Amino acid sequence: MSDPPVGDSSHEGDIWALIERGLGIVNRYAGLFKAQTYAREIVGRDDYQSVLASLRRDYSARVAQLRSEMKNAGDWDEEVLFPPAT
């Protein structure tokens, strides 16, 4: 904001101080209503962990389903199709 104009009023400095304070309040609330926030950490920085957990869970479910299907199909060697994890 520019410097206050020079005038005869002894309260002119007070008026400009109120204007500055009012603008500060407006800007603060505008930030709140526009949902602008600043985070301390990057949003989603640990998303990869949920992706990996999902892949592990889905893989385990698929392996269990395949084992069930193979057992129902007849004679099979589980060690050949599903070697132990190392």
Secondary structure per residue as TSV (DSSP state, phi and psi in degrees):
chain	resnum	aa	ss	phi	psi
A	1	M	-	360.0	146.6
A	2	S	-	-77.0	166.9
A	3	D	-	-62.8	147.3
A	4	P	-	-65.8	142.9
A	5	P	-	-66.7	151.0
A	6	V	-	-81.4	131.7
A	7	G	-	-152.0	-172.9
A	8	D	S	-86.2	-19.4
A	9	S	-	-72.2	132.3
A	10	S	T	-78.0	-11.2
A	11	H	T	-102.5	6.0
A	12	E	H	-61.9	-39.7
A	13	G	H	-62.6	-39.0
A	14	D	H	-64.9	-39.7
A	15	I	H	-62.9	-45.6
A	16	W	H	-66.0	-34.7
A	17	A	H	-64.7	-40.5
A	18	L	H	-65.7	-39.2
A	19	I	H	-62.8	-46.3
A	20	E	H	-61.0	-43.4
A	21	R	H	-66.1	-40.8
A	22	G	H	-61.4	-42.9
A	23	L	H	-64.0	-37.8
A	24	G	H	-61.5	-42.5
A	25	I	H	-65.5	-44.7
A	26	V	H	-60.0	-46.0
A	27	N	H	-63.6	-38.9
A	28	R	H	-63.3	-47.7
A	29	Y	H	-71.1	-32.1
A	30	A	H	-61.4	-39.7
A	31	G	H	-62.7	-38.4
A	32	L	H	-68.6	-44.8
A	33	F	H	-73.4	-23.7
A	34	K	T	-87.9	4.9
A	35	A	T	57.4	40.4
A	36	Q	-	-92.1	123.1
A	37	T	-	-136.8	162.6
A	38	Y	-	-123.2	126.7
A	39	A	-	-96.7	154.0
A	40	R	S	-79.3	-25.2
A	41	E	S	-125.5	161.7
A	42	I	-	-69.5	129.3
A	43	V	T	-66.7	130.4
A	44	G	T	81.7	15.2
A	45	R	T	-64.1	-21.5
A	46	D	T	-111.9	20.0
A	47	D	H	-60.7	-33.6
A	48	Y	H	-59.4	-29.9
A	49	Q	H	-66.4	-40.7
A	50	S	H	-69.3	-33.1
A	51	V	H	-65.4	-46.4
A	52	L	H	-63.6	-41.6
A	53	A	H	-62.6	-40.4
A	54	S	H	-63.7	-43.0
A	55	L	H	-63.3	-42.4
A	56	R	H	-63.2	-44.7
A	57	R	H	-63.6	-46.3
A	58	D	H	-66.9	-37.2
A	59	Y	H	-63.5	-45.7
A	60	S	H	-61.5	-41.1
A	61	A	H	-65.5	-40.8
A	62	R	H	-66.8	-42.0
A	63	V	H	-62.1	-43.2
A	64	A	H	-61.5	-41.0
A	65	Q	H	-64.6	-44.0
A	66	L	H	-63.8	-40.8
A	67	R	H	-60.0	-44.0
A	68	S	H	-62.5	-44.5
A	69	E	H	-64.3	-40.7
A	70	M	H	-67.6	-38.9
A	71	K	H	-64.2	-39.3
A	72	N	H	-70.2	-24.5
A	73	A	H	-78.2	-21.8
A	74	G	-	134.5	-147.9
A	75	D	-	-73.8	126.7
A	76	W	-	-155.6	157.2
A	77	D	-	-105.2	107.9
A	78	E	H	-62.4	-35.6
A	79	E	H	-63.7	-32.6
A	80	V	H	-75.0	-45.5
A	81	L	H	-77.5	-35.6
A	82	F	S	-130.5	78.0
A	83	P	-	-62.1	149.5
A	84	P	-	-60.5	141.7
A	85	A	-	-69.2	143.9
A	86	T	-	-108.6	360.0
